[in-house]
Amino acid sequence: MIRKADIILFFVLLITGLLLSFFLLRAGDDSAGKVLITVNGETYGIYDIHQNQTIKIKQNGHTNNITIKDGAVSMSYSDCANQVCVDKGIISQPKDSIVCLPNKVMVEIIAEGGGADVITG
């Protein structure tokens, strides 16, 4: 038999769970802090995700433009044939990445500390 107190307890637990989920997700949003760019598997540069700028990469006759704006990153231009990297759009979360395979350019968002993650230690 369900009592009035059981229904009240259910809603209190439900609201508490939703609030905790909301605040935990919001706390995780601030962890993105750096943009790591690699070319041919070697570090090209590490940039602040909160500083608006465009990075132009010219190597081996190829060109890629990476745009950092308002805490998000996109590959705004590439001279590769397939344009998958440009079509990827905007990324903004840690471990998100954009890869231009023909030009061997990789863009990855890394956490503020830039160290190992919790799972792999």
Secondary structure as a PSIPRED ss2 file (coil, helix, strand):
# PSIPRED VFORMAT (PSIPRED V4.0)

   1 M C   1.000  0.000  0.000
   2 I C   1.000  0.000  0.000
   3 R C   1.000  0.000  0.000
   4 K H   0.000  1.000  0.000
   5 A H   0.000  1.000  0.000
   6 D H   0.000  1.000  0.000
   7 I H   0.000  1.000  0.000
   8 I H   0.000  1.000  0.000
   9 L H   0.000  1.000  0.000
  10 F H   0.000  1.000  0.000
  11 F H   0.000  1.000  0.000
  12 V H   0.000  1.000  0.000
  13 L H   0.000  1.000  0.000
  14 L H   0.000  1.000  0.000
  15 I H   0.000  1.000  0.000
  16 T H   0.000  1.000  0.000
  17 G H   0.000  1.000  0.000
  18 L H   0.000  1.000  0.000
  19 L H   0.000  1.000  0.000
  20 L H   0.000  1.000  0.000
  21 S H   0.000  1.000  0.000
  22 F H   0.000  1.000  0.000
  23 F H   0.000  1.000  0.000
  24 L H   0.000  1.000  0.000
  25 L H   0.000  1.000  0.000
  26 R H   0.000  1.000  0.000
  27 A H   0.000  1.000  0.000
  28 G H   0.000  1.000  0.000
  29 D H   0.000  1.000  0.000
  30 D C   1.000  0.000  0.000
  31 S C   1.000  0.000  0.000
  32 A E   0.000  0.000  1.000
  33 G E   0.000  0.000  1.000
  34 K E   0.000  0.000  1.000
  35 V E   0.000  0.000  1.000
  36 L E   0.000  0.000  1.000
  37 I E   0.000  0.000  1.000
  38 T E   0.000  0.000  1.000
  39 V E   0.000  0.000  1.000
  40 N C   1.000  0.000  0.000
  41 G C   1.000  0.000  0.000
  42 E E   0.000  0.000  1.000
  43 T E   0.000  0.000  1.000
  44 Y E   0.000  0.000  1.000
  45 G E   0.000  0.000  1.000
  46 I E   0.000  0.000  1.000
  47 Y E   0.000  0.000  1.000
  48 D E   0.000  0.000  1.000
  49 I C   1.000  0.000  0.000
  50 H C   1.000  0.000  0.000
  51 Q C   1.000  0.000  0.000
  52 N C   1.000  0.000  0.000
  53 Q E   0.000  0.000  1.000
  54 T E   0.000  0.000  1.000
  55 I E   0.000  0.000  1.000
  56 K E   0.000  0.000  1.000
  57 I E   0.000  0.000  1.000
  58 K E   0.000  0.000  1.000
  59 Q E   0.000  0.000  1.000
  60 N C   1.000  0.000  0.000
  61 G C   1.000  0.000  0.000
  62 H E   0.000  0.000  1.000
  63 T E   0.000  0.000  1.000
  64 N E   0.000  0.000  1.000
  65 N E   0.000  0.000  1.000
  66 I E   0.000  0.000  1.000
  67 T E   0.000  0.000  1.000
  68 I E   0.000  0.000  1.000
  69 K E   0.000  0.000  1.000
  70 D C   1.000  0.000  0.000
  71 G C   1.000  0.000  0.000
  72 A E   0.000  0.000  1.000
  73 V E   0.000  0.000  1.000
  74 S E   0.000  0.000  1.000
  75 M E   0.000  0.000  1.000
  76 S E   0.000  0.000  1.000
  77 Y E   0.000  0.000  1.000
  78 S E   0.000  0.000  1.000
  79 D C   1.000  0.000  0.000
  80 C C   1.000  0.000  0.000
  81 A C   1.000  0.000  0.000
  82 N C   1.000  0.000  0.000
  83 Q C   1.000  0.000  0.000
  84 V H   0.000  1.000  0.000
  85 C H   0.000  1.000  0.000
  86 V H   0.000  1.000  0.000
  87 D H   0.000  1.000  0.000
  88 K C   1.000  0.000  0.000
  89 G C   1.000  0.000  0.000
  90 I E   0.000  0.000  1.000
  91 I E   0.000  0.000  1.000
  92 S C   1.000  0.000  0.000
  93 Q C   1.000  0.000  0.000
  94 P C   1.000  0.000  0.000
  95 K C   1.000  0.000  0.000
  96 D C   1.000  0.000  0.000
  97 S E   0.000  0.000  1.000
  98 I E   0.000  0.000  1.000
  99 V E   0.000  0.000  1.000
 100 C E   0.000  0.000  1.000
 101 L C   1.000  0.000  0.000
 102 P C   1.000  0.000  0.000
 103 N C   1.000  0.000  0.000
 104 K C   1.000  0.000  0.000
 105 V E   0.000  0.000  1.000
 106 M E   0.000  0.000  1.000
 107 V E   0.000  0.000  1.000
 108 E E   0.000  0.000  1.000
 109 I E   0.000  0.000  1.000
 110 I E   0.000  0.000  1.000
 111 A E   0.000  0.000  1.000
 112 E C   1.000  0.000  0.000
 113 G C   1.000  0.000  0.000
 114 G C   1.000  0.000  0.000
 115 G C   1.000  0.000  0.000
 116 A C   1.000  0.000  0.000
 117 D C   1.000  0.000  0.000
 118 V C   1.000  0.000  0.000
 119 I C   1.000  0.000  0.000
 120 T C   1.000  0.000  0.000
 121 G C   1.000  0.000  0.000
